[in-house]
Amino acid sequence: MRKIYHYYGKARALEEINLTIEEGALDAVIGPNGAGKSTLLRVISGLEEPDRGKIEFLGERIDEMKAHKIAKRGIAHCPERRRLFYDMTVMENIQMGAYALKDKKKFNELLEVVFTLFPRLKERKKQRAGTLSGGEQQMLAIARAIIANPKLLLLDEPSLGLAPKIKDKIFVAIDKIKREGTTTLLVEQDAVLALDVGENIYLLEEGKIEMRGTKEELEKEPRIKKVYLGI
């Protein structure tokens, strides 16, 4: 994405965002509440249209496309606060994620991947999503995105509101997704977790990328250490 701007009325949400994600990488965006992190993902997935700038995916311009067309091109968005179908079962939610996947054999392969990542979901596949714990709901939201067989996975605040032990389980799964080769862009307020899994890290503040670098580079930055890592 190049020189992306996005406004809510006169309020600037994103300003001159330049971001390139290499195939197979897991990159992370950190920053405080209200920095524009979720907006960034919504603009990529087509849920919101940028006011200026250009987004390309696999050589094709997508910033003027509708969200469903972007999804069909291989971008799966796991939104903040899960956004599940709470009256439907775990299995039905997973199937909804695969609505564009026509290959039944591939679906079964991906279902095995999902249940290997999150065995708890297999145990609860007939249970209504609304009756799951917060951690289980987050597992389901990620599973629903993975079952779409994405070329790019967008993860928005997967640790939000979860207990430390559950956060660790979620991030173990995210690390496995990375090692399987799925290109991933992670938005995360918990900088410690993001730096643990991210290859390239972007610090977003007030809609602007203020710093970028590898984990090793950013861990040396005094402001990152003080504000985001508590050192």
N, C-alpha and C positions, 0 to 999 in steps of 0.2 A: 504494500500500500504506500502511496506517495502523496505527500502534502494533503492529508485528510483533515478537513475542518468539519465540525458539527456544532450546531447551536440549538438551544431550546429557547425560542424567542430571541431575546437579545443576549441571553446568557451563553457564554462559550463553554461547551462541554469537551471538545477536542480541538487542539490547535496544531496544525502542521505536523501531523503524525506520519513519520516515515518508518516503515517496519517491513523486514523481509524475514521469512521463516524458511529455512532450508528443509528439504524433504528428509523425513526421518528424525528431525530434531524435536526436542521438548523445550520450548522457550517459555519464560514466565514473566508476567507483568505484576509488579508490586506497587503499593502506594496506599495512602490513607483512604478512608471513606469519602465519597464524593469527588474522587480524583478523576473519574471518567473511565474507570476500568471496565465496568459492565457495559457502558455505552460503546466502548471500543469493540467488544465482541458482538454486540447487537448490530453495529454497522457492518462488520464483516459478514455476518450471517444473513443480512438483508432485512432484519426486523426494524431497522431504522436506516434511512437513506442519508449519506453524507451530503453536506451542503457544497463542499468543494473537494477536489482531489480525485484520485483514481485508485481502484483496487483491482488487482489481477490475480487470478488463480489458475495455475497450470497453463499460463499463456493466454487466458481468456479474461476479458474485462467483465467484472461481475457487479460493480457498484450501482448499476442502474437496473439490475434484475430484481424480481420478486423473490421473497425468502424461499418459497417452495422450489423455485428453479435452481437457486443456489444449493439447497439441500440435495437435489437430484444430481448435482455435479460433484457431490462427495464431501460437503461440509456439514458436520453434525455439531449442534450447539447444546451443551448441557447447561441449562440456565441456573442462575442464582435462585436459591430457595426451591429447587427441585422441579416445581411445576408438573407434578404427576397427575394422572387420572385417578383420583383417590378412591372412587367407587368401583374401580376395576381391579382385577386381581394383578398380582405380580406378573404372571405370564401374559396377561392381556396388555399390560403396559409395555412389556418387552416386544410383543408382536406389533404394537403401534409404532415402535421405533423402526421396524423393518418394513414399513408399508411400501417403500419403493424398491425393496429387494425381492426380485422375482425368482431367484434361484433357490429352491427349497434345500438343496444339498448344502449350499453356502450358509443358509440360515441355520441349519443344524450344526454346522461346524462352528459358527459364531456363537450359537447358544451354548455349546460345550465350553468355548473360551470364557463366556460370561459366567457360567456356573463354576468354572475352575477358579476364576478371579474372586467370585463372591458365592461361596458354598451356601451361605445363609439364604440366598435368594432361591436356590434350588429346593431347600427345605420348606420355603414359604411360598412356592409358586402358585398355590391356589388361594392364598390369603389376600384380602383386600389391601391395596397399597396404603389406604388411610389408617390402617391399624398397625402399620410397621413403626418401629422406633425411628428417630431422626437419622441415625447412622444407616439403618437399613434402607430408608427412603433415599438417602444420598447414593448408596450402592446401586439402587434401582435406577436412579436418574442417569448415572454413568453407564449402566448396562444398556439402557434404552438407546443411548447415543452410540455405543460400541456396536450394537446389533445392526446398525445402519451401514456397517462396513465403511466407515469414513476414510477419506484420503487426508482430511484435516479435522481434528477433534478440538473443539473449543470448550474449555472447562471453566465455569464461572464460580469462584469461591466455594470449592468442594468441601472445605473444612468448616464453613460457617455454622456456628451454633452447636458444634459437636464436642463431646468430651475428648480429652487428649488421647486416650487409648483408641477411640474410634477414628480420630484424625489419623493416627499412625497407620491403622489398617487401610484406610482410604488411600493414603499416600504410598503404601507398599504396592497396592493395586495399580496406582498411576505409574509408578516406576516400572512395573511389569509391562504395562501398555507401551511405555517408551521403549523398553527393550525388545518388544515385538515389532517395533519399527513404525508405529502409527505416529504421524506428524501431529504434534499437539501444541496448542497455545493455552497456557494456564494463567488465569487471573486469580490472585490470591493475596489476601490481606496479611496472612501469617508469613512473614518474610523468611523465617527460619525454615519452614517447610518448603517454601518455593525455592530457596537457594539449595536445598538438599537435592532436589530433582531436576531443576532447570539447568540447561546448558548455557543459554544466553538470557540475561536478566535485564528487564527494562523497568526503570523507576518512573512512574507516572504521577505527576503532581499538578493539580489545577489544569488538567487537560493537556499537559505538555510532557514529553519525555525529557526528563531532567538529567538522567544518567542511563548508560547502557554498558554492558560488559559481561564477562564470565563471572561465575560464582567467586573465583579466586580474586578477580579484580575488584568486585564490589565489596567483598568482605574486608578489604583494606581501606575503604573509604570511611573517614571519620564520621560523617553524617549518617551513613548506612548503619555503622556500628552502634552509634548512640541512639538514633531514632527508631530504627527498625529491628535491630538485633538485641537491644538492651545491654550493650557492652560498655 
